[in-house]
Amino acid sequence: MEAAVRTQEVNPAKLAMLFKKQFELCNVGPGQTVAIVSDLGTRREYIQAAFAAADELGFDIYEMCVNMIPGWTKVGVPTIGKCKGTLEALMQCDMIMIFHVPLFAAWLRKVMDNKVRVQMIIDAPDDLEQLQSPPGLKEAVLHAHRVYEHSTNIRVTSKAGTDLTYSRGEYPVMSQYGMADEPGRFDHWGVGLIHTFPNEGSAQGKVVIQPGDVIILPYCRYVVDPIHLTIENGHVTSIEGGLDATLMREWLKSGQESDDDRDPYALSHLGWGLNPQCRWDSIALYGDAPERSRAASRCFPGNFLFSTGPNSQGGGKRTTRGHYDVPMRNCTIELDGTVVVEEGRLIDPKMIVPAVRR
């Protein structure tokens, strides 16, 4: 029996309008140059829409297509710099619009340090429309950023048994509100979140990943049976449970460079979502294709975003491919004893943004 495929709801002719709005959100205008970094899997209608929007707004744009199809599961793989002149060209742009994940790759830090802003687009057309940054999201994210930045000791708990503590300050807080609107800024169209990397060796406790939590990377699936993790000195030391625990164990093991490589088991970015346009039930509604859940499942308000693996994006030394990304529901997050998320609900009014019906 053939599986049902949901029909795209966004009129393809609207894409140019959406891209024009996104360029405006990113403060792109006359006199600037935008470089598109595409790949062999990029939707051609996205490139056409970007070019049409550039004509309307009066700035220069060109495309650089890399000779690969970067996978959702292969973070940190360099797509720029191997071909002579590619990095040098991008260093001269005002903004890069990239259609695959550049996170944890060394070249991304270099262009950002050169004040080039980077806008990532990896979601489906319907999501680009639905999740595009609503009014107030930037302000809410920056408020949460400041609150997180001024905290030292974090505790995350849940009725399911999670009780995780970690300290921060060694690595910067990083925030995304859906638009790369300032020099040297990276952002992802459709998101709204903050995160940081815990101080090395500081994370301790238990994490219980529950049915309904989302494995957004690598599998794009809801958890079906509990995963019990033991965290010691910043690393996962035990993974217990059924099918989902087995999947996690096998994936992290496959990321090891040697039998004593512990990098895949280190805790990576930890934070929470704030975009009211994002939905926890996106996988149930739209299926488990990664393109439909990259932003939507990662940034729904009040989730605790737990992950393992690399920390090079924050300036650390881990570049492992053993990355696991898990937005968890119904967690309580305390910053230096002050609750900011209670059982999966944002309670700081300055972090709460009204949803926009689209």
Secondary structure, 3 states (H helix, E strand, C coil): CCCCCCCCCCCHHHHHHHHHHHHHHCCCCCCCEEEEEECCCCCHHHHHHHHHHHHHHCCEEEEEECCCCCCCCCCCCCCCCCCCCHHHHHHCCCEEEECCCCCCCHHHHHHHHCCCEEEECCCCHHHHHHHCCCCCHHHHHHHHHHHHHCCCEEEEECCCCCEEEEECCCCCCEEECCCCCCCCCEEECCCCEEEECCCCCCCEEEEEECCCCEECECCCEECCCCEEEEEECCEEEEEEECHHHHHHHHHHHHCCCCCCCCHHHEECCEEEECCCCCCCCHHHHHCCCHHHCCCCCCCCCCCEEEEECCCHHHCCCCCCCCCEEEEECCCEEEECCEEEEECCEECCHHHCCCCCCC
